[in-house]
């Protein structure tokens, strides 16, 4: 059976096409800067990068907003880059703690 009228199939709405264009542009810009994308999720408008690359974006002031989400094993950071969410995780380890005891505290047993 054939449909009574033939219409071209629209895969993307104009809004979805514009959002994908912005997403692709931001992805390409990050890659041109030498930033490796660990995860690309256009549906969620999310790019995941390494902690070093995320810190570099922050240091160079190329992002907007800043959210920090600590958990038991790592801290997740989320920022906006050219309209796209960029995320990275930093593990929490014993090295993150300042292990230097204050000089006034004596920890020896007498």
N, C-alpha and C positions, 0 to 999 in steps of 0.2 A: 504494500500500500504506500502511496505517496501522499505527502501533506498537500492540502489544497493550495497553499501558497508557500513559496520558498523564500526563506529569510536567511540572511547571513548569520552565522553563529557568533555571538559576542562572548568572548572569553572573559574580558575584563570590563568593568564599568569604568567610566572616566575617572571616578574617585580612586578606584583601586589601581588604575594605571598610573595616576599621579603619585600615589603613595609608593608604588613600586619604583617609579623613577627616582624619587627622593632617596629611597632605601639603597638602590643601586649606586647612585651618585656618592652617598656617604661611604658605602663599602669600598668603592674604587678609590676614593680619596684616602682612606685609611691604608689601603694596600699600597698606594703610591708613596705614602710616607714610610713604608717599610714595616707597617704593623701587620702581624699575622693574625688572621681571623680564625679563631678556634671553633666557632659555631656561627652559622648564618641562619637566621630564622625570620624570613620576610613576613610571615603571617603574624608573628608577635612583635614585629618591628624591632628586633633585638640582634645585636652582634656581641659575641663574647670574645674577649682578648686576654692576653696574659697579664699578670699583675704588673710586670715591668712596663708594658705598653700602656696600661691604664694609668699608671702613675705618671708616665711621660706626657700623656694627654692632659692630665691635671696640671702638671708642672708648667707646661707650655700654654696653659690657659685657653685650650681649644674646646672646652666643654662648657655646658651650662648645667646648673643644678648639681646636687651631690647627695646621694643617699647611702648610708652605711647600715648594713643589716648583720649584726654579730650573731653567731650561733655557737654551738658547742665545739665544733671542729674548725670552723673557718669564718671569715668575715666576707660578705658579699657587698661589692660596691656597684652602684648604678649611677651613670651620668647620661646626659644627652649630648650627642654630637650631630650637628646638622639635621636635627629632627628625628634622629634614630637613637634608641636606647643602647648604650654600650655598658657591658657588665664584665666584671672580673672578680675572682675570689682569691683571697689570701689566707693560707692556712695559719692556724694559731699553733704556735709551738713554744716549747720552753725557752727558746732563744729570744722570744719576744719579751720575756720578763727581764726586768733589771735585777740580776742576781747579786749585785753588789750590796752587801749588808752595810747599814750605817756604821761608821767608825765607833759610835758610842755604845753599840750593842756587843756584849761579850757572850759568845756562844760556847765557851769552854765549860766543861764540867769540873766542879771543885770537890 
